């Protein structure tokens, strides 16, 4: 159905919308609030549905249903893009104010990539019918790959990023929203240029199955292209709307996998079994809706499972990200203190059940070092002393240390891959929030902190519990709690302490590293 006037008019409309979005609605760099993201996402969806309705009215039921089916498929697959983009921004520690601008560059590149892929795919299918069967088989394979997919991103392994870092003049100043800066008369590339490279190359990989999937719905290049573009245009608003909750959609990958496999099977079986576009739309929509519904029902948290410490009578909801941890270097003391309280509460909540069991064991209870302030309940012992260990990159480590008065570094054993310092924060004059800020001496090495940062990124690395006798506490944990120590014997810790480590199964079957630290009573 795509005539040259239609192609020109559609792309001109897209260019106008992007220009308005960048020059008018998002002229200034700022973080996108949830309400604004919801309004913008609804507006992009409404524009897409309106365009689909125009196709339905002007070109008939068949093309109209093909567009809507293609749009639903693309919109569903774009949810995977959102999760990957979130990981990329966390990896590069991109300020939320600049994320929309970076996504704009990413969308701009994606439009050209999708256009090229649609043109190539249409030309191949027009010349070789058997290409459809290859695409069908490819989609079934991709569907299997999506089951339990690992979304970890490794920009440091991206060959284009490595080439750029090696051959392009890079700026070392704090990142802005620009891809280039001029320093001393030289034009230099910024870190954000690397982020755009990662966004574009990642989208290129994700676009292969997206474009192939829509060719399973329709052979019309105009519908394939426009359904792709309409889904992509709303991707930025969708990111800010869903980035915080998307990790809880634990069965979304399975829903996308079944959807992609269904379309692949439909392509392979089409000569013998034709499935109408209307039925395809119902099946695809039903699969995605069911996967999200099951995720929501299964992810309904218990109050004890929430990493949301109470604050002024309300639940403070937050997500532990590198950016959030970075607020420990904020210039505002109140902000640093609040973030410290959140991280401390989130860490301790992971072993809340174990701490309760310790208090129930008479001997273990006597081995726990207590805080030096009285309990609110005079019949109860003061709270046991815990410290939450936060692993950060060396650059973040120095920023947090400088912002908090440059605390003394702990005297860690020379054979251990760790640099650390302690942060204590007070509430109502009482110091009870204890953080241990950790980093690696050898980034990319084989030490414990380096391996943690490589695998998980910045985050809560361990929970320390102070005890008066680490050997006896280890024996109790091994015999009564059936938890074996990582090391057969107590080893040297920071500042001359004696320590041992345990991997504890916490809530949601997560593994948590617990360290017993021997302190005087």
Protein Blocks (a to p, Z undefined) as FASTA:
>chain_A
ZZfklmmmmmmmmmmmmmmmmmmmmmpgcdddfklmmmmmmmmmmmmmmmmmmmmmmnoj
klmmmmmmmmmmmmmmmmmmmmmmmmmmmmnopafklmmmmmmmmmmmmmmmmmmmmmmm
mmmmmmmmklmmmmmmmmmmmmmmmnopafbdcfklpmklmmmmmmpccdfbdcdfbfbd
ceehiacddfklmmmmmmmmmmmmmmmmmmmmmmmmpmcfklmmmmmmmmmmmmmmmmmm
mmmmmmmmmmlmmmmmmmmmmmmmmmmmmmmmccdfklmmmmmmmmmmmmmmmmmmmmmc
cfklpccdceehiacdddddfklmmmmmpfblklmmmmmmmmmmmmmmmmmmmmmmmmmp
mklmmmpccdfbdcfblkbccdddddddddddfklmmmmmmmnopaadddddfkbccddd
dddddeehiafbdcdddddfbghiabfklmmmmmnopadfbdcdddfblklmmmmmmmmn
opacfbfbdcddeehiacdddddddehhiacddddddddZZ
